[in-house]
Amino acid sequence: VMNRHKPVSAMQSRSFQRYVSLAADGRNGLWAILAGLLVIAAVWIAATFLTAMVAGFVVAVADPDAAKSPDFGVDLLTGRSGAVVLLASLGALWLAVRLVMRFVHRRPFATVLGADLHIDRGHLARGLLAVLVVHSAWMLLGILVNGMPSRSSISLSEWLLWFLPMVGLLLLQTSGEELVFR
């Protein structure tokens, strides 16, 4: 038996059309998009500054001698601590998008999350699987072309200590960027 239904592209699917129609309730002009990007950039810059200040305070309290170093600011914003500051500041993208949706586009924040007004766990799982497959293939290609990577100077215990916080911060970063693109 032949299937008489034509395949439906993602752009023609009902759920995509519902998602797009949710945006029609707000302000969608070029001025609103540019204003939204400016608000997002301003919130992110302020959050980066604030995150760096808090990190500097925490390090200064934990290690007063480090705070006396003339290179304290540079040391704080490079290496592992710099990665933490940057990734943590990207969490402000959630707040920025929320503000833009409310005050610039004048529509509910939930309309950014999808046609059903929430994050679809199935889509999230498929996205994670796609990232893992692409990353694994990329790593394998790198090993085939360049050979095995050199061993890091980080001990296993230190690596494990940083693993979960960094995974959480990376999730915060990637989800914040996804919100901005939506």
JOTAGI-V936870 format. One record per backbone hydrogen bond with DSSP energy under -0.5 kcal/mol. CO is the residue of the C=O (numbers start at 1). NH is the residue of the N-H. If there is no record, write none. Layout:
CO:NH
CO:NH
This chain:
2:4
7:9
9:12
9:13
10:13
13:17
14:18
15:19
16:20
17:21
18:22
19:23
20:23
20:24
22:25
23:26
26:28
29:33
30:34
31:35
32:36
33:37
34:38
35:39
36:40
37:41
38:42
39:43
40:44
41:45
42:46
43:47
44:48
45:49
46:50
47:51
48:52
49:53
50:54
51:55
52:56
53:57
54:58
55:59
56:60
57:61
58:62
59:63
63:66
63:67
64:68
65:68
66:69
69:72
71:75
72:76
73:77
75:78
78:82
79:83
80:84
81:85
82:86
83:87
84:88
85:89
86:90
88:91
89:92
90:93
91:94
91:95
92:96
93:97
94:98
95:99
96:100
97:101
98:102
99:103
99:104
100:104
100:105
101:107
105:27
108:111
109:112
110:113
110:114
114:117
119:121
120:124
121:125
122:126
123:127
124:128
125:129
126:130
127:131
128:132
129:133
130:134
131:135
132:136
133:137
134:138
135:139
136:140
137:141
138:142
139:143
140:144
141:145
142:146
143:147
155:159
156:160
157:161
158:162
159:163
160:164
162:166
163:167
164:168
165:169
166:170
167:171
168:172
169:173
170:174
171:175
172:176
173:177
174:178
175:179
176:180
177:181
178:182
